[in-house]
Amino acid sequence: MKRITIAIDGYSSCGKSTISKALAKRLNYSYVDTGAMYRAVALYFLRENGSFHKNPFVAGLELTEADKRHLIEMLPDIHISFVALPDGQHTFLNGEDVEAEIRTLIVGNMASQVSTIREVRKYLVAEQQAMGKEGGIVMDGRDIGTVVFPNAELKLFLTASPAVRAQRRYEELLEKRTNSIKKGETAGDEPKYEDVLKDVEERDYRDTHRKESPLKRADDAVVVDNSNMTREEQMEVIQQIVEERIK
């Protein structure tokens, strides 16, 4: 059976990574979380600029032109890879497992800004294309079907209302914080739904209005609105789409 390239795009907190991982596992395909790659770049920048370790919603967190130039200069020092572990695929930054750290709100906010930089996108797109050149891959992000793999055999575009996405993200952050407390780890302040909703709306605006590869639906993409779907229902719909496309 032909092994195709499946490009999954959509808004933040739509469950792209979750559905992509599950789909890749079912098909025995490779999976690449491009959002994790931008988050890893953002984390590298945050670590190199200690003054940015603050609440992600306070004024002054926006990248300056000097910040952008500094980040571009650091790109050759940033090496990202994925490793399959017992609890799932983890993201590694220069050999360090950073899966937990890149999922924080401040890193997500910075990743949205980092992704607007042309040189960063060019660097990571080349990496992504190399990872998927043989097919048999599921890749999710913001511009997979429009820029990274415009000739992908199947393109999906996931969407949901901002309120629904913010609630999902809020519950996810609460769960992670609870798990950290149980493990005796530093958990940080309890997230607020209003902050998460604000973050979702701001990221939507940046993603759709950036000059470099803005988020948009490819003309030949199949739209899946999962606002009122469970994960199981969404998988059933997408599985049917995939099977028809492979045939």
C-alpha atoms as one frame of an Amber mdcrd trajectory, in Angstrom:
protein
   0.000   0.000   0.000   1.317   3.447  -0.920   2.776   5.422   1.983   1.588
   9.000   1.624   2.430  12.355   3.176  -0.288  13.683   5.486  -0.134  17.413
   6.282  -2.231  18.599   9.233  -2.608  22.333   9.818  -4.868  24.382  12.054
  -5.192  26.812  14.913  -3.393  26.472  18.250  -4.889  24.095  20.829  -6.982
  22.282  18.222  -5.492  18.944  19.196  -3.313  18.688  16.085  -0.473  16.955
  17.902  -2.745  14.501  19.688  -4.588  13.412  16.558  -1.391  13.372  14.482
   0.407  11.105  16.955  -2.543   8.720  17.125  -2.918   8.670  13.333   0.781
   8.030  12.763   0.673   5.158  15.250  -2.318   3.573  13.498  -0.662   3.840
  10.094   2.823   2.951  11.358   4.038   6.287   9.940   6.641   8.668  11.293
   5.335  11.724  13.154   6.848  15.213  13.240   5.483  17.893  15.577   6.646
  21.100  13.887   5.112  23.201  16.642   7.492  21.525  19.079  10.373  22.595
  16.856   9.376  26.271  17.078   8.828  25.853  20.807  12.329  24.406  21.150
  13.793  27.421  19.348  11.768  29.686  21.631  13.023  27.846  24.706  16.628
  28.192  23.543  16.113  31.936  23.141  14.419  32.276  26.548  17.276  30.453
  28.232  19.811  32.715  26.548  17.855  35.797  27.618  17.093  35.426  31.306
  15.178  38.697  31.471  12.385  37.079  29.494  11.595  34.589  32.260   8.524
  36.426  33.496   4.763  36.248  33.248   4.018  35.827  29.516   1.239  38.417
  29.593   3.101  41.392  31.013   4.167  44.237  28.758   7.636  44.048  27.318
   7.700  40.426  26.249   7.635  41.250  22.533  10.817  40.521  20.597  12.819
  43.570  19.582  14.722  43.773  16.293  17.930  43.243  18.258  16.431  40.099
  19.824  15.525  38.782  16.384  19.020  39.364  15.027  20.503  37.616  18.046
  18.220  34.623  17.572  19.083  34.347  13.869  22.766  34.270  14.781  22.089
  31.422  17.246  20.248  29.165  14.778  23.340  27.083  13.818  23.685  26.158
  17.508  20.130  24.815  17.745  19.689  21.117  16.998  16.266  19.509  17.406
  15.392  15.820  17.310  12.568  13.513  18.331  12.911  10.335  20.381  10.234
   7.707  20.982  10.021   6.940  24.723   7.625   4.650  26.662   5.227   7.538
  27.354   5.348   8.876  23.790   7.526  10.982  21.530   9.710  13.558  23.254
  11.423  16.630  21.843  15.168  16.959  22.386  17.078  20.241  22.197  20.807
  19.778  21.724  20.534  16.317  23.254  18.378  17.369  26.232  14.823  16.158
  26.762  12.770  19.385  26.898   9.310  17.926  26.241   7.819  19.201  29.495
   9.443  22.624  29.416   8.399  23.500  25.861   4.718  22.931  26.723   4.553
  25.833  29.176   2.483  28.927  28.417   5.441  31.310  28.260   7.277  29.118
  25.732   4.119  28.794  23.629   3.690  32.564  23.604   7.316  33.085  22.578
   7.105  30.354  19.928   4.288  32.263  18.244   6.586  35.286  17.976   9.628
  33.275  16.933   7.622  31.696  14.104   7.148  35.110  12.459  10.895  35.437
  11.743  11.661  34.528   8.116  15.110  33.098   8.804  13.770  30.850  11.569
  11.009  29.517   9.333  13.439  28.920   6.467  15.790  27.024   8.764  13.085
  24.792  10.239  11.182  24.241   6.979  14.364  22.807   5.442  14.676  20.471
   8.441  11.030  19.407   8.122  11.262  18.738   4.391  14.313  16.555   4.962
  12.441  14.558   7.615   9.502  13.856   5.302  11.088  13.433   1.897  10.470
   9.656   1.818   6.733   9.846   2.583   4.991   7.684   5.185   4.815  10.670
   7.505   2.260  12.676   9.454   3.353  16.254  10.061   1.372  18.950  11.838
   1.826  22.674  12.177   0.622  25.949  10.677   1.983  25.864   7.120   2.574
  22.196   6.319   0.065  21.958   3.478   0.853  25.405   2.071   4.641  25.697
   2.410   6.409  22.589   3.726   4.550  19.980   1.658   2.310  21.774  -0.872
   2.094  18.516  -2.860   1.071  16.307   0.076  -1.392  13.598  -0.930  -3.677
  14.539   1.977  -4.091  17.881   3.709  -6.272  18.345   6.767  -7.167  21.659
   8.415  -8.353  21.421  12.028 -10.347  24.167  13.678 -12.486  24.857  16.757
 -13.863  27.946  18.471 -11.378  30.022  20.564 -13.436  29.419  23.744 -13.371
  25.647  23.281  -9.657  25.635  22.511  -8.870  27.818  25.524 -10.854  25.517
  27.824  -8.998  22.468  26.533  -5.641  24.161  26.999  -6.613  25.423  30.452
  -7.557  21.915  31.598  -4.319  20.546  30.164  -2.237  23.111  32.067  -4.125
  22.374  35.299  -3.467  18.662  34.889   0.229  19.202  34.256   0.487  21.460
  37.301  -1.250  18.867  39.485   1.083  16.134  38.247   4.119  18.304  38.974
   2.909  18.936  42.524   2.398  15.215  43.064   5.979  14.603  41.936   7.297
  17.290  44.281   8.405  19.462  41.359   8.122  23.235  41.037   4.657  23.871
  39.612   4.451  27.654  39.332   1.296  29.725  39.652  -2.082  28.197  38.893
  -3.192  29.145  35.355  -6.244  31.339  34.809  -8.767  30.645  32.059  -8.902
  34.337  31.107  -5.137  34.370  30.531  -5.269  31.212  28.452  -8.111  32.584
  26.300  -6.169  35.802  25.778  -3.123  33.799  24.729  -5.180  31.731  22.252
  -6.706  34.846  20.668  -3.357  36.655  20.429  -1.675  33.625  18.880  -4.507
  33.278  16.364  -3.979  36.883  15.300  -0.210  36.537  14.997  -0.450  33.219
  13.164  -2.933  34.518  10.578  -1.389  37.974  10.098   2.340  37.275  10.012
   4.168  38.084   6.770   6.019  34.782   6.603   3.837  31.725   5.887   0.661
  32.908   7.628  -1.756  30.288   8.857  -4.362  29.619   6.174  -6.233  26.681
   4.769  -4.798  25.153   1.605  -7.321  25.199  -1.232  -7.357  21.385  -1.367
  -7.406  20.786   2.405 -10.245  18.935   4.111 -11.621  21.015   7.006 -12.451
  19.255  10.282 -14.184  21.383  12.943 -13.795  19.471  16.202 -15.511  21.980
  18.498 -18.187  19.447  19.398 -16.246  16.226  18.841 -14.583  13.907  21.305
 -11.099  12.677  20.414 -12.580   9.328  19.484 -15.170  10.892  17.186 -12.551
  13.061  15.530 -10.269  10.079  14.949 -13.107   8.133  13.370 -13.826  10.976
  10.927 -10.164  11.466  10.026  -9.463   7.741   9.732 -12.220   7.478   7.138
 -10.804  10.429   5.189  -7.308   8.896   5.248  -8.482   5.467   4.096 -10.401
   6.960   1.172  -7.401   9.073   0.143  -4.944   6.153   0.297  -7.269   4.066
  -1.862
